[in-house]
Amino acid sequence: MTERRDIPAGLPNSISGRRARLRHRILTDRGDALLDHELVEYLLALAIPRRDTTALANRLIEEFGGFSRLVVSDPDALKNFPGMGETSVAALKIVRLAALRLISEPLRTQPILSSWQALLDYLRADMAHLGHERVRVLHLDSRNRLIRDELVSEGSIDQAPIYTREVVRRALVLGSAAIILVHNHPSGDSTPSRQDIAITKDICAAGRMLGIAVHDHIIVGRDGHTSFRSKGLI
């Protein structure tokens, strides 16, 4: 019996053979040995099967600074890259969405405080490699189950606004018993700034007056994370 080939007719034998070898490595549980550019190459081959995607994959990895940064990059930046289109961009973005869905499963079914490592893994996967600052608030009920994970603001490479009044107002609207503040530092260093500490103290004080606990403020960076609670800043 002849093996079924998922390679379009008309491709040179060298390209079709390379794709077949990549597919074989994936299907035989040796995919963890694939290099970053090989992952991208195969993803792009699914989106644009009649083109050789090897060179394009290498250029993307070089331009965006690695696989992680590539899949979290702005869709417009990807779409404007020579050789890319909406289908190719979607093939890369679905990787991030699928990974986040997989990692976040415990957060949707268990109390956050008993799934702390899962929360950190989820936040790092979502935010560690972003090139701009993003602020999020996790709203929890009285049993510390996640009510809502909300994006509060996005900003520049070193700043995104967060307003005490808006954070507290939203917590009241949702009926949150507690919140966890989260933002990232695109520089990679998760050390809190004076402004980070000051705004956290303001939100904690406002929350106490209204019976809303601030469990933590987590800063995510490429090199790790900082927990205000662990550092004694809350």
N, C-alpha and C positions, 0 to 999 in steps of 0.2 A: 504494500500500500504506500502510495506517495504521500509525503508530508504536505499538509496544506500550507500554501505560501500566502502571506498577507502583504506581499510586495507588489505594487502596481507594475503591470507590464510596460516595458519600454525603458526602465531604469538600467543603467550600465550594470554589468555583473558585479563590479567591485562594490557599488553602493548597495545593491540588493543583498549581496553576501554579508556586508558589514551589518546591515539592519537585522538580517537573520541571526547573526551571531549575538547581537545585543539582545534580541528577543529571547534567544535560547538562555542567555545568562539570567535574564529576568525571570523566566518561567521555571528555571531549575534552582531558584533560591540562591543564586550567586549575584543578585542585583546589588547587594551591599558593597560589592567590589567595583561597581561602576564609578568612574570619575565624574566630576560635576559636569563637564562638557558633554559626556556621553549621555547623562540623564537628560540634559537639555536637547541634545541631538535627537533622541528617541521621541521625546514629547513633541518636538517640532515636526518630526516625520509623521506623526499621527494627524497633525493639523494640515500639513502641506506634503502629502505623500509622494508627489511626483517631482519633488526637488531634492537635491542633495543638501542636507541641513548641517553637515559637519562644520563647514567654515562659518556659517551663521551662528551656530552654537558657540564656537570659540570666540567670535567677535563679541557676542553678548556677555559672556562670562568676563572677558577682559574689560569691556566698557562699564559694566555695572558692578564689578568688583567681587564676583563670586556668586555661587548658586543662591544663597540665602538672600542676598541683596537684590538679586535679579527677580526672584519670585514675589518680593514685597514692593518692587518698584512701582511707581505711578503708571497706570495703564496708558496714559497719553504719551509718556516718555518712551514706553515700549513700542507703542504704535508708530511713533515717528522715527524709530530706528530703521535704517535701510534693510529691506527684506522682510519686515514684519507687517502683519495685518491683524484685523480683529480676531480671526480664528486662531492665529498663532499666539496672540496675547492671551486669549482665553485659555489656551492649553497650558500656559505657564501659571496663570492666576488660579486655575482650579487646583493646582498642587497646594498652594497656600490654604485655600478654603477647605480642602479635604483634610489637611493636617490639623488645622484648627478645630474642625468638627470632631476629629478623632481624639485629640488631646483634651478637649473641653467636656467630654462626656461625663466624667465624674462630677464636674462642677454643676451640671444640670440635674443631677440625681442625688447628690449628697450635700450635707452642710459644708460650707466653704472652709470653716476652720478645721474640719477633719480631713480636708482634701488640699492641704496647704501646698504640698509639693506639686500637685496637679495644677493648682492655680499659678504657681511660679513658672512651671513649664509652659503653660498656655500663654502667659503674658510675655515671656521671653520669645516664644515662637511668633507672636503677633507684633511685637514692638521693638525688639532688640536691634533689628537691622534697618529700621526706618531712618530716612535721611532728614526728617523733620520732627518736631516735637508734637506729641499727641497726649491729651489729658482725658482720662476716663474715670468714671465713678461706678463702682459696683454697689448696688443697692440690695440689702439683705433684710429678710423678715426676722421675727423674734426667735426663730430656730436656726438662724444663720444660713438659711437657704437663699440662693440667688433669686431676686425678683427681676432685676434688670441690670444689664451691663451696658452702660451708656457712654458714648463718645461725647465729651463735653466741648472740646475745642481742638483744633489743629492749628499749628503755627509755623514758625520759621525754623531754621536749623538750631536756634538756641532759645526759643521762647514760644509759649502758647498760653493764652490768658485763661485764668480760672477765677471766678468771683464767688466769694463766700455766700453772699445773699442768694445767688442762683443755685448753688449746690444744696443749700439748706431748703430753699423753696421747693426744689424738685424732690427732695427726700420726703417732705411733707405731703406733696401731691401723691407720691407712690406709696405712702404709708410705711416708709423704711424704718426699721428699728435700729439699723446700723449701716454704715457705709465703709467702703475701702477706697481710698484715693490711689490713683495710679497715673504715672506719667513716665516718659522715657527721656533719656539724654542722648541725642544723636552723636555726641562726641565720643560715646562709649564709656565714659566715666560716670558711674552712678552716684557719686558723692553729692549729697544735698547742698544746694546753694543757700545763702542767707534768706533769699526770697522764698525758696521752697519751705524752709523752716517756719518763716513768719506766717505764710498763708495757711499752713497746716495748723498752727496754733490758733489762728483766727477761726478756722472752720471747726476745730475741736471745741472752742469756747462757745460758739454759736450753737453747735449741736447739743452741748450739755444743757443749755437753757431750755431746749425743746425736747429733751429726752432721746436724742439721736446719738448713738455711740459712733465714734470713729475708731474702727478696729486697727487700722494701719494706713500708712501712706507708703507705697512701694515705688521706688524709682528703678527703672529697667535700663540697662546699658548692655552693649555688646560684651563687656568684660564681666558681667554679673548683675547683681541687683543690691539695693539697699532697702532695708525695712526700718522705718522710723520706730516701730515698736521695739524691734530688737536692739536698736541703738539708744533706746531710752529717750527718744525725742517726742514720744506721745505718752 
